[in-house]
Amino acid sequence: MQKVSRWDGLALPGRLADGLALLGGIFYLYQSWNFAHQQSSFLDEGKYLVPGYFYTTGRSWPFQDFGFWTNQMPLAYLIPGIIQVIFGPGLRTGRYFAIVLGLLMLFGMWITSRRLGGRWWAAATVLILAMNPAVIKMYSVFTTQVLIACMLTWMLALSLGENRPAWQIYLAAGLAGAIPLVRVNLVPVLPLFLTYIYWQNGRRIGIWTIVIGVGVFLFGHAVFWPGILRIWAAWIPVQIAPFLGPWRPPEGQTLWNPNPGLDSRVLSILLGFRFHFVAFVGVAMALFLWPSRQGWKSIVNYRASLFLASLFISLYLLHAWASLGVNTQTFDSLGQNYCTFCLPLYIAFFSNLAILLIVATASSWRWQFSAWKSVVIAVFILALATLMGYSAFDPLGTEMLTWRVPRFWEMYYAREFLPGLIRVRRLMLVQMELELGFVRRLLPTVAGLMVGISVLLLAAGIRSLLLRRKPGRVFAFGSIALVVFLVVGWLLSPSEVLGSGYQNYDCGGDVIASYEAVGKSLSELIPPGAKIYWRGGMSAVPLVYLPGVEIYPPQINDGYSFRLSGDSQSLFRYGFWNQELAEQWLADADFVLVREPSLSGWLEEAIQDDASFQLILQTPDLEPACTDNNWIFVFQRER
């Protein structure tokens, strides 16, 4: 039987913990609602909502030739498509669905944490998530991050713990089989989960779990066979699977071809730590304080902890391999440098695993250990705090340059203090003759180091106090320092130093209302059956407001699916496009929708030279609160 956690010995009523959890949930909902309305729409929302609606209304099918570039597993499109069929197409449906998924995820985390650690750890889990605006922002727009996080959380909520009902374990196995059908990058979930269930619940339940999990996975492949092989062919090297040749993407030089340096790759890693600080420090804490085999208070928590740690580490390494440019990818994945800074977003798929790992291990943490281990922990804290400061040079470094300080440096020249204050920028650039870029990185780096030193000093003070009160119980300095570091990071999560530093799509205003206004103005002019040439920006969401129109599917991925070379028919068959196809489609289109910044180059000249095109509408601004000239020009061809 699972032993009672020492954390439950707190002399506080359990209802208070539940009340705090409820308040945390309300705070999470408040933020999620605001972020859903105030973030810009971006490529991924359009590439899931638009094809998803086409697929579920019978106008197309995943992996169809001359259709959409289906570069993710089919459920990534079909699930939001079904939701739009039920509640209506559009950005509001997608983002409200994301809010609901986020709340379901939060509830599942509360249930699982309560089972593994008790009421107070359940409340702490909710508060950890509610205090991190970076993760809430990622979960408040419709992408597969929030969908996977919800599915993964409920897979764990149904299966982790002692004496779980068989039917719940089987349902969790179904989710484990379905998760890779949403994103192929989550495929390690299935074998690791099946191994854990067999280990925890024995042969009979383990075998049935394998049958169900693998069965769901294979059934999904059977439904979309053989087109689904395109997903595997895009990632598995030719040397390993030469038989996948017919499903590999056609060769063609990509338009999107960044060449980030080592500093960009390192910064991406640091941003992942920064936006998911509690998760990573929690994993490090669980590993540093990992007890001996005999030190576990519960065999159930031991098995769950080993499973959670293995899954988190394997998923992190896999996603780092995919995003940091250390893999050899095919043309479908846009080259090995296609998304270096996607790593922080990828971590949102599975960061909740780290929080559950903290809960599952906490009752068994090893508080006493050797001095050398405390030294290692101290170095870890100083290094990570310093690196977090460095990664926050924008905007923190820019802001620090505007601070005013006493003009003490002029003492060097004038041999006396001068009255007034001087901006740090002028002090560093003029009097100390340092470069601006160096200073912007130096100041937050030093600030991070100071925070790390402060954490260690505070930990030393707490340890000294504990020794005076309980001299017979020795707490290792390193264990206390880790707790302090985690708590300080949690308290700083809402600041720009950590979670609020994620501002990729911050906009303001009501983006949902703006998109609906644009959609309404477009639908009033463009009839069903019209052929649409789309150059309306990164997000193709406005197209879902146009029922029955015909589009050129490769265009919804904008320049990411555009190729500078290659055979046009082969490219189009796979879901790519090139200049030749663009010119053909323009000549065939009834309407051209162009966002203002894209009305340039050959497209602007072609429209001007073709007298049959007439400008009939300039839509309202898609995002009036955060960008200028963000409207769509609508040109109609007079037949």
N, C-alpha and C positions, 0 to 999 in steps of 0.2 A: 504494500500500500504506500502511496506517496506521502512523505512526511510533510508536516506543516512548515512552511517557510519561516525563517527567522524574521523576515520583513513583516509578516503578519502579526508579530508580537507588538507592533506599535500600539500604544494605548490611545487609539483614536477609533471612533465608531466607523464601521464599514459603510454606513450610509453617507458619511461625509465624503468618502472616496468615490462613491457612486455619483454624488452630487457634483464633485469636481470633474468627473468624467463627462457628465452631462453638460456642464458649462463649457468644457473643452470642445465637445461636439458642436455646441451652438456657435462658439467662436470660429471653429473650422468652417461651418456652413456660411457664416457671415462673410468670411474672407473669400471662400470659394465662389459665392454668388457675385461679389464685387469683381473678382478677377475674371470670371466668365464674361462679364459685361465689358471689362475695361482692357482686355488684351487684344492686340491685333490678330487677325486671322493670318495663317501662314500656309505654306505648301502642303504640309501633311493633312491639315483639315480638309482641304479641297480634294486631295488624292484619295481620301477615305470616304467622304460624304458623297461626292459626285459619282464615282464608279459604284459605290454601294447602292445608291438609289437606282442607278441604271440596271444593276444586276438583279435586284429584288423586284423590279417592275417588269422584268422579262425583256428588256431592250438590249441586253448584252449578257455575257457570262464570263466568269474568271478564266483567264488564259486563252480567250478566244482570239483567233487570228484576226489581224487588222482591227483590234480593239484596244482597250486600255493596257498600259504597261503594268501588269500585275506583279509587282516586285516584292509583295508580301504574301503571306498565306491567305487563303480565301476568307476565313472568318473575320479577318481584319476589316474586310469590306462588307460582308454580308450582315454582320451584327448591326453596325450603324445603318445599313440599308433597311433592315427590318424595322428598326426603331423609327426611321423616317416614314416608312409605309404606314405605320400605326399612328404616329403623331404629326405627320406632315413634314415635308422636306425643308431644310434650312439650317442656318447656323444656330438658331435658338434651340432647336431640337437636339442637335449634336452636343451643344454645351450644357444644356440642362441634363442630358443623359450622362455627361461626364460628372456633373455635380452629384447625381444619384449614385453613380458608381463609386465616387469618392466617399460618400457617406456609408455605403454598404461595406466598403473596404475598412473604414474606421470602426464600424460595428463589429466586423469580423476580427479585427485586431484586438478590440476590447474583450471579446469572448475568449479568444485564444490566450491572451495574457492573463486573464482572470483564472483560467484553468491551470496555467503553468506556474503562476506566481502569486495569485491572490488579488483581492480587490484593489489594493494600493498600487500594485504594478500595472493593473489594467488601467487605472486612472492616469498613471504616469505615461503609459503608452499613448493614450489619447492626447495628453498635454504635449508630449514630444512632437507629435504630428501637427497639432494645432499651432505650435509655436514656430513652425518652419515655413515661411511664405514661399520659398523656392519650390518645395514639393507641392504645396497647394496650388501654385500657379501652373505647374506641370500637369496636375490632375484636374484643372478647371477648364481646359480646352479639350476638344475631342481629338485625342491621339490614342494609339494603342497602349501608351504608358499606363493610363488609368484603368483601362480594360484589363490588362495583364495583372496589374497590382491587385485589382479586385478578385480576379479568378484565382490568383496565387494565394491570396490571403484566405479565401474560403476553402481552398484545397487544404490548407493547414488547419483552419478552424474546425473542419469536419474530421480530421484525422489525428492531430497531435494530442497526446495525453494517454491516460490509462483507461482501459476498458471502454474504448469508443464503440458505439453500436456498429455492427457490420454494415448496415445499409448506408450509414454516413461515410464509412471508409470507401465503399463501392462508388458512392457519389463523388467523393474526392478523387478516386481513380479516373472517373469520367472526365473531371476537370483537368486532371494531369494529362490525359490524352488529348484534350481539346486545346490546351495552352499552346503547344507547338503548331497547331493549325491556325493560330492567330499570328504568331511570330516564330519563324524557324530558329531564331537566335535563342529561344527558350527551350530548345530540345533537350538539354541536360536535365530539365526538371523531371521528365518522365522516368528515365532509368534510376535516378537517385531516389525519387519518391517510391518507386516500386521496391527498391532494395530496402529502404527504411521500413515500409509496411511489412514486408516479409520478416524482417528482423524483429520488429516490435510485436507483431500480432500472430506470428506463427505460419505454418505451412498452408493450412486450409484457406484462411483469409488471404494470405499472400498470393496463392495461386489464382484465386478468383480476382484479386486486384490486378494481377498481371493480365489476365484475360480481358478484363474490362478496359484497362488503360490502353493496352496495345490495340485492342479491338476498336476503340474509338479513333485512335490515331490512324489505323489502317483503313477504317471505313471512310474517314475524311479523304484519304488518298484515292480510294476507289471511286468516290463520287466525282472527283476532279481529274481522274486519270485520262490521258497521260500528261495533260497540260501542267499539272502540278510539279512534274519533273523539272520544269524551268527554274523553279526555286532552288532545287538541289544542284542543278547544273551550273547555276550562277556562282556557287560557292565551293563546290567540291572540285579540286584540281583535276585537270585532264589526265594526269598520270595515274590517279587513283580510280577514276571512273570514266574511261574513254567511251563507254557505251552511251553516255549521256550527250554525245556530240549533237544529235538532231535537235536537242532542246537547249543547246547553248545559245547565247545571244549572238547576233551577227556582229562582226567586227566593224568598228567605226570610231574615228577620233572624237572624243568627247569635247563638248563646249566647256563644261565645268571641269577645270583641271587645276585646282590649287596646288601649290607647292610649299606647304608649311615647313618651317625649319624645326630643329630639335626644341627650340624654346617654346614654340607653339604646342608641341606635343606634351611637353612638361607642364605648361600652363593648363592644358586640358585636364591632365591628371589632378592638378591642384584645385581646379574649379570643381571637379567631382568631389574631392574631399571637403571643399568649402561649403558647397550647397547641400551636402549630405553629411555634415560634420558629426552629428550625434551617432549616425549609423556607423561611420568608420571608426570613430573613437570607441564606440561600443564594442565593435568586433575586436579591436586591439585590446580593449580592457578584458573581454571574455577570454582571449588567448593568453594574456599576461597572467591573469588570475585563475587560469584553468586548474582545477583541482586534480589530485591524483585519482586513480581509479577507485580507491577506497574512500575518497573524500566526498563523493557525490551523495547528496541527501536523498536522491530518488533515481532509480535506474531508468525510469521513464524520461525524466529530464535529461539524463546523460545521453540517451539515444536520440532524443529530439535535438539536443544541442549539437551533437556530432553531425546529424543530418543537416541542420540549419547552417552550421559553419562550412561544411563541405559544399553545400549548394551556393551559398553566397560567394565563396572564394572562386568556385569554378565559373559562375556566371560573370563575376567581375573580370576574371582573366580572359574569358571568351569575348566579352564586349570591348575590353581594352585592345585585344588583338584585332578586332574588326574595325575599330574606329581610329586607332593611332597610326595606321599606315605601316604596320609591320607584317601584314599579310599580302599575299599575291592574289588580287581579286580579278574577276573577269570584267568584260566591258559592261555587263549589266549593272555591276556595283560601282560604276563610275570611276574605276581606278583605285589604287590603294590609298590615296589621300582624300577620298571623297567627302569625309565627314569627321575631320579630326576633333572638332569641338562638340560632337554629338555625345561624347562619353558621359557628361553630367546628366543628359537626358536619358541615356540608356540605363544609368544606375537607378533611375526612378522605377524601372520595371520591378526591381527586386530589393530595394533599400529597406523595405519593411522586414525582410528576413533578419537584418541586423538587430532591429529593435526587439524582435521575439527572441533572438539569441541572448541579448542582455537579460531578459526576463527569465529565460530557462536556466541560465547559469548562475544568476545572482545569489540564490540560496546556498550555493556550494563554493563560492569564490574563496580562494586561498589568500587570507589576509596577512599571513606571515611567510616571509621568504628571505633569502640571503641579501646582503647589502649590494652585491654586484648587480643583481636584478633590478634593484631600486635605481642604481646608476644608469642602467640601460633605459629604464622608464623615464628618468629625468631627461636624458638626452633625447628620447623620443618626443617628449612634451615640448622641449625647447625647439627642436627641429620643426615639428609640425606647426607650432604657433608662429614661428618665424616665416615658414613657407606660406601659411595662410595670410599673413600680413603682406607678403610679396604678391600673392595672387590677387589681392584687393587693391592694387595700385590704381585701378580705374574702377570706381570713381574716387576711392579714398585718398589716393596720392594726390589727385588734382585738388581735392577739397583741402587737404593739409597745406598745400602751397599758399592758400589764401589766408591762413591763420596769421595773427599778429603776435609778435613776441617783442620783449624788451630789446633795445638796441645795444645789447651788451657787447656785441662783436666790434662795435666801433671803438670800444675801449682800446683795442689793439693799435688803432691809428691815433686816436685823440688823447689817449692816456686818461680818459675820464668817461663816465656814463653820460650819454646824451638824453635829453627828454624825449618822450613819445615812444611809439611802437613802430615796428617795421614788419612788413609782410615776409613770411618765410621765403616766398618766391624770390623777392629782391635780395634777402639776406644770402640765400644760397647761390643765386646766379651772379650777382654783382660783387658782393663782398668776398664770397668764398670761391667764386669763379667755377662753379660746377655746372654740368650740362643739365638741361631741364628733364630730359628723359631719365637720366640717372637719378636725379633727385626725386622724381615721381615714384620711382621704385624703392629708393632708399628709405624714405620716410615711413611708409607703411610696413616695410620689412623690419625696421628698428622697433616700430610700435608693436609688431607681433612678437618680437623677441622680449620686449618689456612685459607683455602680457604673460608669456611663458614663465619668465622669472617671477612675476607676481604670483602665479599659480603655485610654483614651488615654495615660495616663502609662506604663502597661506597654508599650504599642506604641512610645512614644518611646524607652524604655529598650532595647527589643529592636533598634530601628533603629540606635541609637547603637552598640550592640555589634556589629551586622553591619557597620557602616561601618568600625569599627576593624579587624575581621578581614578584610574584603574591601573595601578602599577604592575599588577600581575598579568595583564593582558597586553602583549606587545603587538602593535599594528605596524607592519612594514611601511616605511616612508613612501615607497613606490605605489602601494595600494591606495593610500590616502590621496596621493597626488593625482592618480587616475580619476578618482571620484570627483575631486575638485575640478579637474580639467573638463570632465564630462558635464558637470553642472554649469560651469562658467560658459561652456560652448552652447548649452541649451538656453541659458539666459540671453546669450548674444545672438541666437538664431534669428530673431526678428530684425536685427540690425543689418546695415549694408556690409558690415564686415563679413557676415556669413549669408544667411538665407535671403535677405532683402537685396543682396548684391545681384541676384538673378533678375535681370531687367530686359531680357531679350525682346519681349513682345509687349512691354508696358505701353499703354496708350492713353487711357482716360476716356471720359465721355461714356457713351453707350454704343459700343461697336456693334452689338447685335441689332439694335434699332437702326443703325446706319446701313447695315447690310440689307435689312428688310426694306428700307426705303429705296435703296438702289434696285433690289429685286423687283419691287412693285413697279417702279418706273420702267424697268426693262420688260416685264411681262405685259404691260399695257400696250407696248409697241410691237413686240416680236411675236408673231403667231406660231402655233404649233406646226411642226414640219419644216420650219425655216432652217437653213444651213448656217451655222455660226462659225466664223473664224475668230478664235479667241486669243487675244494677247492682253488680257485684263489683269495681269499681275501674277504674283506668286500663288495667291489663293484663288482657286477656281470655284469657290463656294457660290458666287452669284449665279452660276449656271444651273444650280438646283432649283432656282425660282422660276425657271423657264420650262414648263411642262411640254413634252412632246417635240422639242427641237432636236435637230441633228447637229452633232458636234464632231470635230476631228479629235478622237480620244487621246492621241499622244500629246496634244497641246496642254493638257491639264497639269503635266509635270514641268511645264515651262522649259527652261534651258537645260534641266537635268536629263531630259530624254532626247535632247537635240544632239545630232551628230554632224560633225564637219566633213565626214567622208563616209563611204560605204554605199552599197546598193540600195536604192530607194525602196524597192518592193520588199526586200528582206528586212529592212529596218521597220517599215510600216507593219509588216506581218507580226513583228515582235512587240510593237508598241512604241517604236522610236520614230523620229522624223528628222528631216534635213531641209536644206534650202530649196531643193527641187520640189519636195512635197509641199513646203510652205507656199511656194508660188502657185502650184496647182490648186491647192485648197483656197487660196485667195481668189483665184479666177472662178472657182466654183461656188463661192459663198454668196448667200443672200444678204447677210449682215456681218459687219466687222466690229468687234468689241475690243477696244484698245484703251488700256489705262494710260493716262497722260504721259508718264515718263517713257513708255514704250513706243510712242508715236514719233519715230525717228528713223533715220537710215533708209534702207530700201523699202520698208513698209510704208513710210510716209510718202516717199516718192511715187510708189505704185498707186496709192490711193489718190494722190493729186493728179497723176497722169491719166487715171481712168475716170472719164467724165460721167460714167454711170453711177459712181458712188456719190452719195449726198449725205452730209452730216445732218442727222435728224434729232440728236439728243446729246446733251452733256449731263450725265447723271449727277445726283448729289454726291458729295464727298463720302468715300467709303469709311474713312477714319478721320473725321474733321478735327478731333481733339489732339492728334499727335503728328499728323503729316500734312504737307501742303500739296496742292495739285494732285490729289489722289482720287480723281473722278474717272469715269469711263466715258470715252467718246463712242457714240454709236453711229456707224455709217451704214446706209442701206443702198443696195444696188437697185437701180431702176431698170426693170426688165422691159 
